[in-house]
Amino acid sequence: MTVTVTQELEGGLLDALLSEDTFWPSEPQSLAETGLSESYVEGLISKFLMTSGTASGRWVSESLCLPFAVIDSLLGTLRTRQLVTHAGSAPFNDYYYSLTEQGRRYAQSYQQACTYCGPAPVPLLDYVISVEAQAISAEPVRRERLESALQGISVNSDLLEVLGPAVNSGAGLFLHGAPGNGKSTLARRITKCFGQAIWVPHAILEDGQLIKLFDPTYHQEMKAKSDGIIKARDYDRRWVKIKRPTVVVGGELTLDSLDLRYDARSNISTSPLQMKSNCGCLLIDDFGRQRVAPADLLNRWIVPLENHHDFLTLSTGKKIQVPFEQLIIFSTNLDPGDLVDEAFLRRIPYKIEITNPDKEEFFHLFELYALEFNCEFRSDAVQHLIDKHYVPNKRALRRCHARDFMKHLRNYCTYHNVPLEMQLQYLDTVSRSLFATGFGAAN
């Protein structure tokens, strides 16, 4: 495959100036440029025809994400070998194809070896090159970019001073503090500090073993831009342009999630979470409450955190080296010192405490959410809440409370068919459903 790691000017200076891509998977012009063998692609074609029955050459090309010229040539070879036959003429100088009886036996042998017949994979080396070109460590973050990423949420200047260098480190980061102060929200916003889009392959091939990478659960596809002035450049359709990923996992995380998941029936492996989060962020939410001990989890990542690469084992027993290029954020309500020992903490260089908001910020949060909910802000109503529901109960202020109060207030007013207002009696009523006994007590 031919890839562009720096901006190319051959496609036009304007294209290069307006493009944000630091990596561009150029469309292969021949089978050799795909990095795949002739027999492998013939197997994909045969399996696709066995599944679809009859298909045009362009339909096969579209489904396997390979250029029509490459597919057309291989279909001609398969026809010569009497593995496929013409089933009729198709538009645009094309034909419909179907398998012969011999071709069906040929396809079944490939199907038994591996059931995959989706977009053609890319070689592992091409994937490694793409990650190196798009890694977040290649994009230093300045204060104004961090402020822009955090726009719309309340973050004080002291936090920005310590958070910025931590993000630039590209290393592990602990966000700790009491629940309800926006640690998870903050972690999700950090990804926006970097370029908004990256390219990932549908699947990777190494040593004859297929690894699926693109996952709609974590990857949000972005369509190539094209308008009347700038025509989208041709690209290798085996790759997908996605929003820079933020992969979030919580208590369900196990050590198995960090290794290749192999399905013996299909002979297909699924990439682990750290591969899916490459060039983005991996948020371990509620760290310390997983089904795996914190020390075991960090043990698994000691080498990757230090060397920025990981080792995975294929079903054949072969170990492969893959990039480990993401910002790992551990979000926890517990004291990191109570979770792991000092040796482990040294490998997570930044530990940032997210503290409770002060009174001024608490008022500001209510003002922000009142505006969002299209409700008139009343500072006296917020003061009433503090005096009646916080101070007497020694209840700590939390950043989530303003949002939660406004949601409860909206639901209350909707139910009673009254205008949404910060009336004192309304707030007193909703506070009984918002706070349980002892909930939010100061730490």
Buried (B, 14 or more C-beta within 10 A) or exposed (E): BBBBBEBBEEBEEEBBEEBEBBBBBBBBEEBEBBBBEEEBBBBBBBBBBBEBEEBBBBBBBBBBBBBBBBBBBBBEEBBEEEBBBEBEEBEEEBBBBBBBEEBBEBBBEBBEEBBBBBBBBBBBEBBBBBBBBBBBBBBEBEEEBBBEBBEEBBBEEEBEEEBBEBBBEBBBBBBBBBEBBBBBBBBBBBBBBBBEBBBBBBBBBBEEBBBBBBBEEBBEEBEEEEEEEEEEBBBBBBBBBBBBBBBBBBEEBBBEBBBBEBEEEEBBBBBBBBBBBBBBBBBBBBBBBBEBEBEEBBBBBEBBBEEBBBEBEBBEEEEBEBBBBBBBBBBBBBEBEEBBEEEBBEBBBBBBBBBBBEEEBBBBBBBBBBEEBEBEBBEEBBEBBBEBBBEEBEBBBBBBBBBBBBBBBBEBBEEEEEEBEBBEEBBEBBBEEBBEEEEBEEE
